[in-house]
Amino acid sequence: MLHQTINKTSYDIALQRLPFLLKDAGFEGDITADAALLAAMSTDNSIYTIMPDIVVAPRDSEDVRRLMRVLEAEDMCGVPVTARGGGTGTNGQSLNTGIIVDFQKYMNRLLNVNIDEQWVDVEPGIVLDELNAQLAASGLFFAPTTSTASRCTIGGMVSTDASGKGSRRYGKTSDNVLGMEIVLDGGRTLDSAAATPDWARAIFSEIEAACESGRDALLNQVPTLSRRFTGYDLERAKPPEGDLEWWRLPIGAEGTLGLVTRVRLRLLRKPKLKRLIVIGFETFAAALDAGSALLAHDPLAIEVMDEWVQGLADKAGILQALPASLRAHDGQPIAYNFIEFVGDDEADLMARVETLRKSATRLAGAIASHVAVDDIEMAALWQVRAASVGLLGKVSGTRRPIAFVEDCVVPVENLAAFVKDFTALLNRNGLNYGMYGHVDVGCLHIRPALNIDRDEDRVIMKTISDGVFELTRRHGGIFWGEHGKGVRGAYLAEFAGAVAYDAFRRIKRAFDPKHRFNPGKLVGEPGSLMGIETTPFRSVNTEENDPLSLAFKCNGNAQCLSYQRSSVMCPSFKATRDLRHSPKGRADALRHWHQAHRQGRATKEMENDVLSALDGCLGCKACATSCPVQVDIPEMRSHFLDRLYRKRRREFADKAALLLEEYSPVLVGYRKPAAVFSRTFNAVVEKLSALRDLPRLAFHDVGIGGYQTFSANAIAQRQWHVDTIFIWQDPFTALFDIKAALALADGLRGFGYRPVFVTMQPGGKAAHVLGDRARFVRQARKLRSAIDTVASSGRPMVGVDPAFVMMIRQEFVKAGLAGQHVLLVQEFLSAEIASGRALPKLATARLPRKLFLHCSESGGPGATAWKKVFAALGAPVEIAATGCCGMAGLFGHQERHHALSRRMFELSWTGQLKGEQEAMVSGFSCRCQTKRFSSIRGEHPMRWMADAIAAE
């Protein structure tokens, strides 16, 4: 049993009635016990997993009150209720049995803002970056800046009293909260901005007495640090000569006192200028020792990265943003300090920066320094530091760095000695580890590498945890400095002392007499709290070569939950804010199903829930490239569907898509009658297969443009001109998008090349997406052989559609079919430019202003290559900051996905297209979507180039 206060058998039956009772009560939000969503809600960024019973997503605070009123029923009094925001906690803060209240799905609004008085009222589910983006025009922002700012919610920050970069100056979350509304049992509501209700007077009297009884005892136990101890904040809730400010107590209390439904936040003026200095050191110890000297210059923040993380970053290729003098050479490790200054006066700011830069040369162990002044460079350099947590999560092997002792805080002057003792403890236990963190406040994130699936390593984990707790006390520090307590709250009673902890218990009973809010965390009676080593652990490994192994490697970092519309990951989550429709959620669902399947517990209902979660995946592959651990959901979905449809019948639409791909060469051979058929019967096909807006088959092939097509074998047997380039089409391009194929060929011909088409062969894209693995491998093997045959000619090869090219690079390789590359056309042209080939200069007036990339090429080398090509043409272009367009092959044509597909387009593309008459659009799916949902003329970039060349 997780903790003795919960007896699930007492409320299991009652919870079956909950959806009906809530609906009768007028609850307007979501209520679900979907297996995929429960699995997604059973983990966070910690090592633990706790399966809830039901998830509710309230629409507003009145829904929260309705929930708590319904739970007053006698048979539901023991049901745990736990709030959840972004789920980025590293200590299991939002994990529990019973009911999970999902605030981020609907309760994510900015309610009111006062620019003059510099405050804002928000609902708890709003994301930090989302809030600051809405405030940007005012010049105000909410501090501090967490590393998970793109997905952590304000409610979660309040719950854990989150901190981050700049907290030494801006303070922790608790320093920037001005009030709140909280809902208790029975729907009773406390509002710090309203008069005290009569029923609350006795509660407040008990809370005030508890604060007074424990305040001095707590302060005698707790060191005075900038990253101060919070949660049940006896010090500030009732100052000796002041009034009770009850709303300070839930800050840092991790939802154990009630459900926060509104928060008033203090806003700060955003500095106009910032500068970043990076200093390299011979050793991590030297970088730490420099902390006090660097602090004397009063920067906003000092962040550090150790040699192991630097080595991982170097191998991952993300250190290119650093100047050569700051990159390791000849295997010599290097550690970094990142120092940021902010201000409004440029002369003063630069003087401070220059003073520090000069003094850096005298720091022991310093190698070199670099000052970044423009926003793009600073963002790139900060990304090196920000990548730390992701890099550690990507470490190979069964032992991987995990979070359980990672946010200890000690006085800056004690930091080096603390780290020496900490690393000695790790070394005695034979552990590798990575370190990074905030030198300016004495807070380091240290992640030891363990295989938490092994009993032996769990014992080591508890040993390390106990040892580090003692070390923080010995060095005058705090065990929980930034990421909250969660399950680690098991140490709270010892840390606070008996008198203060008894005050905590009194406060808990006053707010939550039934002990139902996030029970087992922080405060409780003896034996009622979750244990460091007894709370269920999330499995992190599976058998070697298991196709679902990446589902186990997902560590819950939740980068895929980014709210930012311009980021490619993850479009289905952005459009739904439904956790099961995210890479993290799908990985959790697959892991849960896989474990149940191996144990013979997988039910048809569970499989249907997992299937539903996977059905919303567009296969954009952003997770395979942007996720720190590269959790490839489309690849795992393919294997899941393959297993599933060995025992189930496929739908008509799936069968039709598989047959269309398989026999696409036949349709190409009989193009004209097939085109007539499609024009005549498309409406019938759409009705039978629940599809819509299907494209029409093209009447003509590339021969209409004067281009020849040869088979792979014929190409290998001939000699070709040095300027020959071979073009590969996929079935969709060959059947429906001849215009794009001609655009590519016309553009290349305009640049002086001799394009030749290769006879189209299906590569198994549809088979991969739909999980027909045997069919996929069979087609992929044939295409792989054909590509290698054409490659023997020695001439370059390009593909028309980016999705097709990326399939060859990714899915083929994972299927063991690596071989010669087919290039994106911009990669080919960029390489030619680099080798000295001159391209004609084009008048920018003849080209659209913006280029919209297919999501598979966005943000990677494909985007960089396009920039180089247009620069060489004398026609710089703006690459639109977009995510997925929402089409993705057949996804957007499926009737069940139409509304979601449109929502994705509106979120990411509509704003970027506003005001444009025409645009360059590289992907076939993207051009189809642009045609469906806008009046913009969208053509392949090579069409615009070809036309501009012809007009010269």
N, C-alpha and C positions, 0 to 999 in steps of 0.2 A: 504494500500500500504506500502511496506517495507521502501521505501525511494523515495522521489519525483522525483529523477532523472531517474527512470526507468519506462517506459511505455511499458509493454510487448506486448500490442496489436500492437505496431508499428513494431515489428520484428517477431511475431509468424509465419506469412506466409513466410517471407523471410527465416527463419531457415529451413523450409521444403526443400528449394533448396540447403541448405548448403552441404549435403553429395555429391550431384552431382557436385557442383562447386569445391569442394575440390578434388574429384577424377580427374576432368578435369585438375586441376592445378598440378596434380602429387603427391598429398598427399598420403603417403605410410602407415600411421598409421590407427587406428581404429576410426570409427565414428558411434555412436549409440545413439538411444533414447529409448533403452530397458527399460521397466518400472522397472525391478528389479535393474538394474544398476543405474538408476536415483534415486531410493529410497535409495540405498546404498550411493550414493554421496550426499544425502540431509542431512546427519547427520555427526557429528564428535564426539568428547568426551565432547561436551558441552550440554547444556539444549535446544539448538535450532534445528530447522529443516527448511531448505529452499530447495524447489524442483527445480533443474536445468532443462533446456530444452533439452540439448544435451551434450554428453560427447565425447571428442576427446582424443586420446592417440597417440601423435606424436612419430615417430620412432627416430627422431634426430632434431637438431636445424634447419635444412633446412625445415623440416615439419612445425616447429613453424612459420618460415617466410612465408611459403605458406599459412598457416591459416590466418595470419594477413594481407597478401595481398588480399586474397579473401574477408575478412571482410571490405575492403575499399569500397565495393559496397554501393551505396547510401542508399539502403533500409536496410543495416545491420550496419549502423553507430552507432545505439543505443544498439547493442547487448553487454551485459556485458561479460567479459572474466576473468575467475578466475583460478589461478593455484592451483593445489592440489598435495600433496605428500602422506604421510602416513595417513593423516586425523586424527592425534592424538591431534589436537588442542582442548583446553578446552573452547574456547570462540567464536566458529563459524567462525574462520579466513578464512577457505576455502569454506564456504557455500555461495552460491549466485544463482540467476537466470541466465538465458542465457547459456553460454558455460563454462563447467568445463574442464580444460586441465589437464589430468591425466599423470603426469610425471613419476610415479613410475613403470608403467607397462613396458615401453621400454627404457626410457632414464635414465638408472641406471648403466652406465658404468664408470669405472675408466679410464680416457683418457690418462693421462700421469703422471709420478712421477719422481721427482728428489731427490734421496736419499741424495746426498751431500748437496744440498741447502735446503733440508727438506720442500718441497712443493709438492702438488698433484693437478692435474686438474680433476674434476669430473663433471658428469651430475647431475642435481638436484634430480633425482629420486633414487639415490643410498642410501641404508639404512646405518645408522651410524655403526652398528655392522658389516654389510656386507663390508663396506669400511675398517674398522680396521682389519677384518679377512684377507683381501687381502694384507694389509700392515704388518701383523704380522711378517713375516720372516725378514723384514728390521729393526725391533726393534723400529719402529716409530708408532705413533698413532695420531688421531685427537681428540682433547679435545673440550669441556668437555664431561662428561658422563651423559647423560640424563636417567631418569628412563624408558623411552620408547625406549632405544637404539636399541632394536631388531626389531623395525618397523618404527621409525621416519626417515624421509629422510633428506639429507643434505639441499635440497631446502627448506623444512619446517623449519629446524633449522635456515637457513639464513633469511627466511621470518619473523620469530618471534624473532630472535636473542636469540635463546634458550640457556639455561644454565643448570646446574646440579651439581652433586657431583664433588667437586674439583675446582669449578669455582673461588674460592678465590685465588688460585694459578695459575690456567691455564687460567682464564678469561672466558668471555662469547664467543659465536660464533663470534661476531663482532671483538673480539680481535684476532681471528685466521683466518680471511678472508684476502686474499692478492689481490683479484681482481675478476672480473666477466665479463660475456657477458650477455647482456639483449636485448630482442627484443621488439620494440615499434610498434605503429601503422604503417600499410603499410609494415611491415616486415623490417623496418629500424633497424639496429643493432648497438649497442654500445659495444665496446670491450676495456676493460681497458688496455689490452696488445698491442693494435693497435693505430695507429695515429688517431687523431680526424678527422672524416669526415667533409667536408665543411658544410653539412646541419646541423650539430650539434653545430656549433660555436655559433649561436644565442641562442640556448637552454642553452649551458654551461654558456654563459654570463649572462643570466637571473638567472640561478641556483646560480651562484657565488654571484650575487647581493642579492638574497634572503637570502643566508647563512649569508652574512655580515650584512644584516639588522636585522636578528633575533637572531644571535648567543648570543650576550651579554644578551639580554632579556631572552632567554631560560635559560642560565646558572644562572641568578639571581633567577629563579623560581625553579630550579631543585637541590635537595640535592646531595652532593658528596658521593656516595656509591660505593662499589665494584660491586654491581648489578646495574650499572649505567643505566640511562634513554637512550634508543636508539630508532631507527626508525625515519627517517628524521633527521639524526644526524648532526645538524648544527655545532656542536663543532668540530668534526673531519673531516667533509667533506671539510671545508675551514678554516684551522687554520689562525690566524691573519697574520702571516708572511709566510705562505706556499701556495702551489698551490692547485687548486681545485682537490679533489679526489671524483669525482661524484659517483663512485661505492660504497661509504660508505652509501649513502642515501637509496638505496633499502634494506639494511640490517635492519631488524626489521620493514620494511614498509608493510609487509604482502601482497605482490603482488599488491599493489595499484599504482605502478609506471611502471610496465611492466612485461614481462615474462623472468625470469632468466633461461638461457639455459646452462651456464657453470660457475663453481666457482673454483677459485684457493684458496687452503687452506694451512695454515701453519701447519706443522707437528712438533710433540715434541718427544723427546726420552722417551721411556717407562721405568719407574723405574724398576729395577731388583727385588726389594724386597718390600713387604708390610706386615703390621701387623694391626690387628683390636682389639680394646678394647671395650668391652661393659660394661657400668656402669648402674646399676639399682638405681632408686631413689624412695623415698616414694611418691612423688607427681610430677606432670608435672611442677609445678612452680619451684620446686627445681632443676629439670633438666635444665630449662631455665636459672635460676639464675647462674648455673655453667658455662654457656657459656663463659663468659669473662676469667674466670680462666683456662678453658680448652684451649682457643685460645692462651694463653700465651705460650703454649708448641708447637705452630706452626704445628699442624697436617694438613694433606691434606684436611680433611673434618670432620665435626661434624654433625651427623644426629640425630633427636629426634623423639620419638613416645610417644603419650600420653596414659593415662590409659584406655580410651575407646577402642582405637585400640588394645592395649595390651590384653584387655579382649576378643575382637573378635578373635585375633590371638590364644589365649589360647583355646577358644571353637573350633576353626578350627583345632586344633592339630598341629600347625606349630611351637610351642615354644619348641618342644623337642630338637631342636638344641642348646638351651641354657642350661648351667649347672644348677643343682638344686638350687644353691644359688641365681640364678637370675630369678627364676620362682615364681610367686605369690603363696602364701599359705593362706589357711583359708579365702579366699575371699578378701584378702588385695590387692588393686590395686597397680600397679607398673608402672613407666615410665622408658624409656630407652634413653641413649645417646650412639650412635655408633661413635667411633672415629677411623679414619684410618690414619696411618703413612706410608709413602713410602720413599725409598732411595736406594742407591746402595751399601752402606757400612753396613754390618750386625751388626758389633759391635756398630757403632754409632746409628743405628736404634733401636737396643735393649736397648741401654742406654736411649734414649729418651722415649721409651715405658715404661721402668721401672720407670723413674722419674715421669711420669704422673700417673702410677699405684699407686705409693706410695702416691702421693698427692691426689689421688681420695678418699682415706680413710678419708681425712680431709674436704671433701666437705659437706656442709650442706645437710642433707637428703639422702646422699648416703648410699645404702644398701650393695652392693657387686660389685665386678668387675671381669672381665675375659678377658684374653689375648688369642686370636686365632693366631696361627702361620702358619698352613698349609692351602693351597689353598682351599681344600675341605671344611674344617670347616668354613673358612672365607666366602666362597660362600653361605654356608647354613645359616650363621648368617645374612649376608646381605640380604638374601632372606626373612628373618623375617621382616626386615625394608621395603624391596621392595614390600612386600605383602600388605602394608597399603592401597593403593588406591583400590586394588581389594576387600579387606575385607570390606571397607566402601561401596562399590558398592553392596555388597551381603547382606546388612542389610535388614531384613524382614520388612513388613509393607508397607503402602502406602507412608509414609514419608521416603525418603532415602537421604543420604548425596549427595550433588551435588556441582559441581564446578562453582563458579561465583565470589568469593572473595578469591581465594585460593593461591595467590602468592605474597602477599604484602611483601615489604622489608622495614625494619627500621634499624637504627644503632643497633648493637648487644647490646650495653648498654641500649637501650630503649626497648628491645624486651619483657622483663617481664611486663613492664608497659603497653605496647601496647596490649599484650595478655590479661591482666587484663581488660582493657577497651573493647576489642573485645568480650571477653566472657560475660562481663556484658551486652553488647548490645544483644547478642544472648539469654541470660537468660531472659532479659526483654521481649523478643518476644516468650519465651517458646520453644526454639529450642534445640534439641540435636545436637552434633557435634563431629567430630573427628579431631585430629591434628597430623601432622607429618611434617618433613621438615628439613631445613638446618640451624642449629643454628649458624654455623661459619660465615654466611653472613646475618644473621638476616631475613631469609626468611622462613615463615611457610605456609604449605598447610592446610587450615582450611575449612572443608566442612560441612556446616549446613545441617540438614536433613529437607527437604521440600517435599510436594506433589505438584509438579509443575503443575499438572492437575487442581488444585483448584484455583479459582480466588483469594481467600483470601490469599493463600500462595504466589501467584505471587506478591501481594501487599507487603507482608512481605519481599519477595526477593528484591524488589526495595528499600524498607526502609533500609534493611541491607546493600545493595550495596552502597546507598548514605552515610549511617553512616560510613561504613568502609573506603570509600574514604576520608571522613573528618578526620577520625582517623589517617590514614597514613600521612596526611599533618600535623596534630597536633604533631605527634611523629617524624617528620623529615624524613618521608619515601616516598616510591614510590608505587603506586597502582598496577603497573604491573611489577613484579620483575623477572619473569622467563618464563611464558607461553604465552606471547604476549597479545595483546589488543583485537582484534576482535570486537565484538559488544560492549565490554567495552570501545572501543575507543570513545564512546559518551562523556566520561569525559575529553578527551584530550584537547579540547579548553580551558576549565577552568583550567586545570593543567598547561598548557604551557603558558597561558596568551595571550592577543590579539595580541601583536607584533610578538611573535614567531609563533603563529598559522597562522597569515597572511603570514609569510615566508613559512610555510608548504604548504599553498594554492598555492603560486607562484610556488613552486617546483612541486607540483602535476600538475598544468596546463602546466608546461614546459615539463614534461615527458609524460603526458597523457591529451592532450588538449580536447579530447572527453569524458573524465571521464568514460572510459569503463573498466579499469582494477580494478576488485574487488570493484565496486562502493558501496557506503554506509558505508565504513569502514574508520576509522581514520580521514580522511581529506575530507572536502567538504563544500559546501555552507550551510547556515542556513536551517535546515529542511530536508537536504538530507541524513543524517546519520541514520543508523538503531538504534532503541531504545532498551534500556535494557529490557523494559517490553512490547514493541510493536512488536518485532521480533517474528515470530511464534515459539511456544514451541513444543519440541518433547514430545509426549504422553508417560507416563511412567507406567501407570496402565491400567488394563482392568478388566472385571468381575471376581469375585472369581471363582476358579476352571476352568477358561478358559484354554483349552489345549495349546493355543498359548501365554499364559501370559509371558513366558520367552522371547519372542520376544520383549515385551515392556520393560523388565528389562535390556536388553542389553544397556549399557551406553556408548558404543563407545570407551572403553579403548583400544580396538584393539590388545589385546595380541595375538589374533588368526592370526594376520598378520605378525607374526615373520618370518623373512627370514631364520632362522637357519634350515638347512636341517635335523639335528638330533633330532629336537623337533617334537613331534607327531602332533601338531596342526599348521596349517591345510593343509593336503597334496594337496588338489585341488587348494588352493590359491598359495602354493609354486610353483606348476607346471605351473600355468597360470598367476600369478600376476594380476588376474582379480578380482576386489573387490566383484563382485556378487557371486564369488565362494569361499567365506569365511563365517565363522559363522556370523560375523558382517553383511556382505552384505545380507546373507539369512535371518537373523533376521529382518533387515530393510525391505526387500521385503515382508516378511510375515506380518509384522506389517502394512505396507502400504496397502497390499491386504485386510487384516482383517478389517481395518478401511473403506476401499472402499466397501467391501462386506456388512458391517453393514449399510452403507449409501446408498446402492443400486447403487454404481458407479463402481463396479468391472466388467470389460469387459473381453471377451474371450481372447483378445490380452494380457491384463494384466495377466490373469491366465496362459497363455502360457509362458510369460516371467518369471513368478515366478517358473513355472514348470521346465523351462530350467535351472534356477539357482539351483534348488533343485536336478535336475538330475545329476549334477556333484558331489553331496555329496556321499562319499563312505560309510557313516554310521560307521566310525571308532570310534565314540563316544569320541574323544579327547576333543571336545568342552564341553561335559557333565562333564568332570573331570578336565581339565586344565584351562578352562575359569574361571576367578574370580567369575562371576555370574552364572556359570554352565549353559550357554545357550545351551540346548540340541536340536540341529538341527534335528538329526534323529527322535527324538520323535515328534517334531512339524511337520516334513515332513510327518510322518505317518498319522497324523490327517488331514493335508491339502489334501493329496492324497485320503483319505477316503471320504472327502467331494466332491472332484473333480470328483471321479469316481462313485459317485451316479448318476451323470447326463451325464457321458461320457462312451464310450466303451473302455475297456482295450485292449492293444496290445496282439497279439498272444503269444509273449514271456513271458509276465507277467502272462497270464492265465496258460501257461504251467508250469511256476515255482510254482504257487500256487497249481496246481493239483499235481505236483511232490511231494511237501511237504505233502499235505493232504493224498495222497495215498502211501507215502513212506513205511508204514508197509506192504502193499500188495506187493510192489516191493521186499522188503526184503524177504517175504515169497516165492516169485517166482524169486529168485535171478539169477539162471543160465539162464533161458530163457530171462530174462530182460537184462542180461549182453550180451548175444548173439545179442539181438536186438540192443543194444546201439553200439556194434562194427560194426554192419551192416548198421545202419541208422543214426549214429551220424552226418555224413556229410549232410544228408538231413535235420535233425533237425536244424543244424547250419544255413543252408541256409534259412529255413523257419522262423527262429526266430532271424536272424541277430546276431548270436552268433559265437564264434570261440574258438578253443583249448579246447573244452569241455573234462572233464575227463571221463574215461570209468568206467562203473559199475564193481565192483569187483565180480569175480566168486564165491569166498568163503566168509564165515562168520568167526567169531572168533572161531568157533568150530575147525577150522583147527589147532589152537594153543593149543587145549585141554581144552578150557575154556567153562564153562556152562553159559547158559542164562536163567533167570527166570523172570516171570512177577512180578510186584510190589506186587500183592496180595499173590502170592506164597511165596515171600520172607518174607512177614509179618507173615506168618503162620508157619515158621520154626525157629528152634534155630540155630545160626551160631557161628562158631569158633571165638575166640577173635581176631584173625588176619585176619578175613574176611574184605574185602573192596569191595564196590559195584561201578561199573563203568557205567556211563551214556554216551550214544552216541546220537548225533543229527543225523538227516536224511543224511546230507552230509557225515559224518564219516561212518555211517552204510552202505551207498550205495557205496561210492567212496574211502574211506580212511581206509580200514581195517588194513592196515599196521600200521597206527598210533595207532589204538585201541590195536593191538597186542603188539606194542612197550610199551605202557603204562602198559599192563598186564604183559608182560615179565619182565619189570623193577621192578614192584612191587613184583612179585614172586621171583625175584633175591634178593630182600631185605628181604624176609621171610614172605611176606603177602600172603593171599589167595584171588586173584581177582575173582570176580563173576560179570558177565554182567547182566544189567537189560534190559528187552525187550524195544527196542527203541520205543518212542512215539514222534511225531512231537510237537514242542513247539511253532510254529507260527512265526519263525524268518522271513521267506519269506513274510508271511502275514503282519508282522509289517513293513518291509522295503517297501513293495508295497502298504501299506495303506489300507489293507482289515481288518479293525478293528474288525469286528464281527468274522471273521475267526480266527484272532489272539487270541482274548480273549477266544474263544471256545477251541482252541488247548492248549493255555497256562493254562487254568483252569484244563483241564484233566491232563496235565503234572504236574502241581502243586500238584494235588491230589495224583498222583503216587509217586512223590518225598516224600511227607509227609508220605505216606504209607510205603515206604522203610525206611525212617528215624526212624519209630517206632521200627525197628529191633535193634536200638542202635548202629549200626555199621557205620563207616564213608562212605561218598560218594564222588567220584571225577568225573569230566567230562573230556572227551578226548580233546575237542577243547576249547581254551580260549574264543572265541566269544560266544559259547553256554553257558558257565558258567556265563559270564558277562551279557548275556541277562536275565538269571534267576534272577540275582541280581538287575538289573536296570529296564528293561522293565516290568518284572513281577510285581515289587514293584509299579511302576508308574501306573500299571493297577489295583492296589488294591489286588495283589496276592502275598503278602509277606508270607514267610514260612521258612522251614528248608533250610539251605545252602547246595549247592553242591560246593565242594572245587576244586580249581585248584590243580593239583597233587603236585606241589611244596609247596603249602600252607599246604597240609596234611603232607608231609615229614618234612617240617620245624617244624611244631607243634610236630611231633613225636620226632624229634631230641631234641627239647626244653624240652620234658618230660623225656628224658634220653635214648631214643632208640639209639643204636649204629648202624651205617651203615658201610659196608665194605669199606676199603680204596682202591681207584682205581688208577692205574698208569696213570699219565696225558698224557703219550705218546699215550694211547689208545683212548683218547678223542680229538675232534677238539678243536682248540684254542678259537673259538668265539661262543657265543650263541646269536642268533637272535630271539627277542621276537615279538609275535603278538602285534600290537599297543594297543590293549585293556588291556594288562598287563604290558606294558612298563612304567617305571617311578613310578609305584605304589608298593603296597605290594607284588604283584606277582614277580617283579624284585628282591626285597629284599629277598624274600623267596628262589628264585633260588640261589642267592649268598650264603645263609646259607647252602643250600643242598650241593652245590659243595665244600664249605669249609669243611663240615663234611666228605665228601668223600676224602678229601685230594687232590682235583683236582680243585684249583681255576680257574675260567674261566672269560674271558673278555666278558662282555655284550656289544654287538655292539651298538654304538650310532646311531640309525636309527629312522626314522619316519615310516609312513605307506609304505608298499611295493607296493601298487597300485592295489591290486587284490580285496579284500573286497567282498567275495561271488561271485555274478554274475557280479559285476561291470566290472572287468577286462576282462571277457569273452564277454561282449557286444561290437559288432563291432564299434559302435559309440564312445566307450571309449578306444579303443585299444591304440591309440597314446598317450592319456593322461595317461593311466595306465603304459605304458612303460616309459614315462617321469618321473613319480613319482618314479619308481623303480631305474632309472638311477640317479636321484637326491639324493636319500637317501641310497640305498642299494649297488649300483655297486661299489662305492669307498670302502665300508667296506668289500666287498667280494673279492676285488682285492688281488691277491696273495694267496688266500686260495684254497685248493683242496676239502675241505669238511667242513661242518658247522652243528651246531645244530640249528634247526629251529622249533619253537614251534607251529606255526599256520598252519593249512591246506592250507589256501589261500596263505600264505607266501611260503610254499613249492612248491605249483603249480607255483607261480610267479618265484621262483628261478630256477625251471626246465625250464620254458619258456625262460627266458632272461639271463641265465648263464649256464656254464658247471659244476657248483659246485654240489657235492652230498650233498643235504640237507635232514637230517632226524630228526625226533622228538628226543629231548634230552634223553628221556627214552630208545630209541633204542640203542643209544650209550652206555648208562649205562648198559643195559641188556647184550649187547655184551661184554662189558668189564668185567662184573661179570662172564659171562660164560667162558671167557678166563683165568680167574684167576686159 
